[in-house]
């Protein structure tokens, strides 16, 4: 007796279809799983056996062979419990013929407990997308995963509490149709965590008007930014409040981000609408930052996708970790190779760096004198290579506050006011790039950059002088023009002006360039 049905496997954040094939024949009773299963998949033999018996069915006392195809891709986790159990019941003819005809054109995923209850699995959004592409009639899953799967439109998802529920739904499609019509009831009250309930606000930051202006520009175009200054000047405070001026994710971005986060243990099952803010410590391991492991999982740079990656005390990070940022910053994704497979994780994030100017922290400070020698300062900054610095578009100094500003500084603009300007700027970019691969000015290609440099306005001539004077690289020029475009968007100007270019140059070649 032979039966085959459809399931899925995850490779990074993408899913591929897996065929679960079962062969039952006479012989010495055994239960074998082939197709490159890991330990969790092999252990499913005991879970499936107990779940079938405790659900009121008979487990075949015969030779059972399960093949997970394609056999050259490693199968991981307990997600194949449900498809294996359903395939065994169908092959042993314990399911009525009407239900078997439905099952043949469906996909299955889920972990079984010993009593036949279904437990949620990770990566369901990617699987629902693949189910839509394969045009299966229904996609059966644990009921707790149903809300996540419904994020993908045009999929007929069926959620069940247990193995018996799956069999009953396959035998009576009216149950599935009723569930599809009432799916909106599952979403009530789920958006509380996505409300804008930030407890931080830019109005709490005293002084530092130039730094706050630079951060607003960075947020408006999703540019990388570096803040350098003595201890206690507000670098971390400003960076932590940056997330409060960024708009919520679009629907497409929300699904992108949720697909990544649903692979982690911290995911709570709801659609992520706030932009991620990741702040790893400088003692983080290489795999935790960039992703990896025996079975590659996303690292902090991927978990920061469409959000902010804040690296405080940047010079304290090992040089190898800093250099690992090169490819992700340029390509907006990272590829990890394992066993002849390539795991590709997206990582289009806004990099925010905070650092002291030297070991003691007071080089260039007006209030306290620096104790470091010139050689020590040089060694301190040697951990950051030229190629990394070249990828940081905005570099701003955050100096010590005047004594009067520490106590009596007037309250500055709130995050809400700044956020509204950033939202308007994002809308301009959304319209500009609606038929393009990019979303923000920081991602714009050379064709856009060339179109922004108009010879009639004198911008091209001024830019050539800047290149000659400051010896700017091609990447630096590209970043300079992108910042200029963002400044113009903040002022709602159709064409960039000389004043916009000069302000952008100040962020690129200011005091920090001397470190």
N, C-alpha and C positions, 0 to 999 in steps of 0.2 A: 504494500500500500504506500502510495506516494502523494504528498501534498506540498504546495508551495504558496507562500504569501509574502507580502511586501513589508519591509521595515526600513530603518535608516541608521546610518553611522555618521558621526561628527568628525570632520577634519578641520581643525581650528574653529572658525565661526560658521563654516558652511557644512551642509549635510549632503550625503549621497545616498542613493537608494541601495538597500541590501535585501537580497532574497533569502528568506528563511525556508529552507527545504527540509522536509522530514521523510524518512524512509523507515517503515515498520515491516519487519519480516519475521519468519519463524527462526528460532535458534536460541542459543543460551541468552537469557534475559540480560540486557545491558543498555546503557544510556550514554551515548558518545556524542560530543559536540566537536566538530571540525570547522576550519575556516579562520584560523589564527585568533582564537579566543583568548582573552586574558583570564586571570584568576577569578574575577567577579562573574564573568560569563560562564566559566566552568562550574562555579558554585550554583548556578541557576538550576542545575539538575535536581538538587535537593529541594529548592524552593518550588519549582514547577511540579515535582512529584507530590509534595504535600498540598499545594494549592489545588491541584486537580482532585485529589481525594477529598479534601475538606470542602470542596464546592459541590460534592454530590456525584462526581463522575468516577469512572474506573480508570486507573492508570494501567496501560497495556503491559502485560507481563511477557514481553517479546524483545527482540533485538531492535533498538531504536537508534537511528543515526540522524543527527541534525547537522546540516551544512549551512554555514553563513557565507553567502557569495556576494561579491568577489572575495576569493580566499586569500588574496595577497595583501589585503588591508586589515590591519589589526582591529579587532572588535573589543570595545571596552565597556565596562559597567554592567549594571543589572537591567539595562533597558530592554533586553531581548526576552525577558521572562514571559511577558504577555504574548508576543507573536509565537514563541516556541510552544506555549501551552495551547493556544488556539489551533496551531498547526497539528499538534498531536491529537487533539480531540476531533479535528476534521478528518485526519488520516485514519483514525480508528473508528470512524463512522458513528461517533456519539453525538453528532450535531445533525439536525434534519437537513435535507437536501436544499430546501429554500434558503436557509441561513448560509450554507456552504457557497451557494451561487453569489451571495452578497459578499462574503468574506474574500472570495477570489479577486474581487476588484476593489479591495480596501487596503489600507496601511495600518500597522499596529505598532505601538510603543508603550512600554510601561514596566515597572518593577512590581513583582508580586510578593506579598507577605505569605506566611505559611497557611493562613486561613482563606487565601484567595482575594484579599483586599488589594487594591491598586495604590501604589505610592508614586508621588510625582517624580519626574526626571528633569534633567537639565538640557538646555539647548532646544527646547520645543519650538521656538519661533523659526529657527533655521529649518527644522524638520517640516513645519507647516508650509514653509515656502517651497520646499522640494516636493511635498505632497501635491501642491497646486500645479507644479510643473509636470509631474507625472500623470496628472489628471485622474487620480484615483477617486472613486465615488465618495468614500468616507475615510476619515482619518481617526481611528480609535485611540484614546489616550486616557490617563487618569483624570478624573473630574477636576482635580486641583490645578492641572495644567491648562484647562480649557480657556481661562481668561487670557493667558499669554498667547495661545494659538489664535484666538480671535483677533489679535492685532494684525494678522495677515488676512487681507480681504480675499474673497472668492474661494474660500476653502470651506468644505463641509466637515466640520470637526464634531466628533461624537465623544463625549466624556462619560466615563462609567466609574462606579465606586468599587466594583469587584469583577472577577472573572465571569460570574453568572450574569452580571449586568451586560457585559459585552456580548455574550451568547444570545441573551434575550433581545437586545437591540438589533442584532443581525437577523434574528428570526422575525422581528416585528419592526419594520422600518418606520412605522408611525411614531414610535417612541423617539427616534432620531429627529424626525421632522418637527415634533413638538418641542424638543430641546433647542433646535436651531431657531425656532420662532420666538423663544423666550430667553435667548442668550443675554439680552440686555439687562435682565434681572440680576445677573452675576456681577455686573459692574457697579452697582449702587454703592456709594460711599467709599470707593477705592482710591479717590484722588486726593485724600487729605495730606498724604506725604509729599505731594507735588505742588502744594500751595506755596506761594512766595512768603514763607514765614521765617526769613533770615533774621537772626538776632543781632547781626552786625550791620553797620551803616557807615558810609563815607563821611557823614557829618561828624563822626567821632574822631576823625583824623585832623589834628591841628596843624595849620600851616602846610608846608610842602605842596604849594600850588603847582609848581612845575612838574613834580613827580605825578600828581594826580591828573594833570593834563596829559602827560605821556601815557599813563595807564588807560585813560579814556580813549586815546587814539589807538592803543594796542587792542583794546576790547572791541572797538568799532571795526577794525579790519582783521582781527585775530592774528596780530603780529607778535613775534617773540620779543620779550623785553627783559632787560637786565637792570637791576637797581643796585648801586654800590654806595656805601656810606658807613659811618661809624656806628657802633652798637647803640641801640635805643633811639634811632632817629625815625622809626616808623616803617621800615621796609617790609617787615613781615605783616604788620598791621594793614598796610595798603594792599599787599598781595592777597591776604585773606578776605578782604572786602571786594576784591575784583569780581568775584562770582556774583555779587549782588547787583552788578550793573550789566550783566549779560542777559539777553532775552532767553526765554524758554526755548527748548529744542523744537524744531518743526516736527511734524509727524514722521517724515522719512528719517530724520536724524534720531528721533526717539527710538525707532525700531532698530536702527544701526547700533546705538549705544546699548539698548536692552539685550540684543543678541550677544554682545560681548559679556555683559555683566551677568547674564543668566548662566554662564559657565562657571561662576564663582559661588562659594558657599554663602557669601553675604547677601546674595540676591533674595529679595522677599516676594517675588512673583508679580510685581506691579510694573506697568509701563513707566519708564524713566523719562520725566519731562524736564527736570532740572539738569543743567550742564554739570558734568562731573568735575570735582575739584580734588586732585590727588596731591598729597604732601608727604612723600616718603622721606625717611631719615637717611642721613648719609652713610649709615652702616648697612644699608640694604644690599642684598646679594644681587649678582648679575642676572640670574634667572627671574628674580622677583621684579626687577626693573624692566627688563626687555621681554620677558616671557621665556618659557622653555620648560625643562623637566623631561623625564622619560616619556610621559604623555604630555606634549606641550600645552601649556595653559597661558592665557594672556597675562602680561606683566603690567606694571603701573603705567607704562606709556600707552598701552592699549586701553586700559581702564579709564584713561584720561581722554579718550577719543571724543572729539567735538566739545571738549571742555578745557580745563586748565591743569597743567602739570607744574606744580610749584616746587622748586628745589632750593631750599633755604641752606645757608652756609655752603654755597656751591663749591668753593675751593676745598672743602673737606671731603667731597666725594672722590673716590679713587680715580686716577686718570683713565684707567681702562673703562670705567663706567661712563665717564664723560665722553670718551671717544665713541662709545657704543651708540650715542645719540645722533651721530652724523647721518647715517642712512635713514633712520626714521624721520628726522627733521626735513630731509630732502624729498624722500619718496612717499611720505605719509602712510607707510605701512612697513611691517617687518616680517621677514620670511625666516622660518626656523625649519631646518632639514633634519628629519629623523627616519631611519629605515627606508631610504629612497622615496620618502614622501615629503612634500613641502607644505608646511602649515603657515598660512598667511593671515596675519592679524592686522586690521586697520589701526592707525594711530595718528590721525590728523588732530593734533592738539595745539594749544597755545602754551608755549614754554615761558614760564616766569622764573627768573633767577634773582636771588638776593645774595649779596656777598659783602664782606668787609674789605676795605682797601689794602689791608696788610694783616700780619699775624696779630699785632696788638690792637688793630682796628682803628687807629687814629691818624693814619697817613693823610695829610692834607686837611686835617680838622683845625678849625680856627680856635677852638677852646682848649684842646689838650695836645701836647706834643707827641710825636711818634717816636717809639723806642727802637724801631726796626732799622737795620742798615739797608743800604741800597741793594746789596746782594740778597738779603733776606726777602725784600719786597719782590725782586726779580724772580727768585725761586718760588715765591708764593703764587705769582701769576703764571708761572711756566706750566702749571697743571692744566691750564686752559689753552688748548692749541689755537693757532690762527684760523683753521677751517671751522672750528666751533664758533669762535667769536664772529666770523664772517657771516654765519647763519642767524645771528641775533640782530634784528633790524633796529631796535630801539635800545639805547644805552643811556641811562639817566643817573645823575648823582643825587643822592638824598642826604643833604648836609645836616649838621646839628641845628636844632632850633634855637632861636634867640630866647633869652630868659623870659621875656614878656609873652612870647608866643606859647610857651609851655603852660602857663597859667591862664592868661587873659586873652588868648586868641579867640576871635569871634567864630561862631559856629559856621562851618562851610556848607557847601551844597550837599543835599541828601543823595543817597543812592538812587532814589526814585527819579529825581530830576536828571541825573547823569544817564541813568538807564534809558530814559525816554529818547535822549539824543542818540544813544547807541542803537536802539531799536530802529529809529528812523534811518540811520546809516545802513543797518543790515537790510532794510527794505529796499533801499537804493541798489545795494549789491545784488539782492535777490532778483530784481528786475533786470539788471545789467547782465547777469550770468544765467538767466533762466534757460537758455538753450546751450549751456556750456557744461563742461565737466567740473568746473570749479564753483565754489560757493561764496568765497570771500576774496577781498583784494590781495591778501597774503598768498593766495593760491593762483593768482592770475598768470597766464602764460605770456610769452614774448610778443604775440600779436596784439594783445591788449596794451602792453607797455608801450609798444611803438605807436599805437594810436593815440596815447595820452600825451606824447611829446610833440607838441605842435611847433614847427619852425616859425610860424607867423607871430607867436607870442614871445619869442625870444627864449623860451624855456630850453630849447635844444642847445643853443649857444652857451647859456649859463651852465647847463649840465656838463658840457665839454670842459669848461673851465674848472669846474669842481673835480672832475675826473683827473685832470692834469695836476691840480694843486694838491689833492689829498691822496693821489695814487690809488683810486678805488678799483676794486676788481669788478668783473662782470656781474657777479652775484650781488656785490655791494650796491652797484648802480641799480640793479633790478629791485632790490629791497628799498632803496631810496625813493624810487619812483612810486612804488606801491604805497609807501607811507604818505607820500605827497598826495596820491589819489584819495587816500582815506581822510586826510585833513580837509581836502576839498569837499568830500562827501559830507563831512560833519557840518560844513558851512553851506551845504546844499548848492555847491557851485558845479556847473556842468563841465567847465574846463579848469584845469589846474593853473594856478597863478604863481608868480615869482615868490610871493610871500609864503605860499604853501611849501614850495621847494626849499626855501631858506630855513623854515622851521624844521622840516624833515632832516635837513643837513645837520642842524644843531643836535638832534637826537642821535645822529650817526657818528659824528666826529667831535663830540664835546670832550669834557675833562677826562672821561673814562678811557678815551682812546690813548691817554698818556700812561695808563697803568701797564 
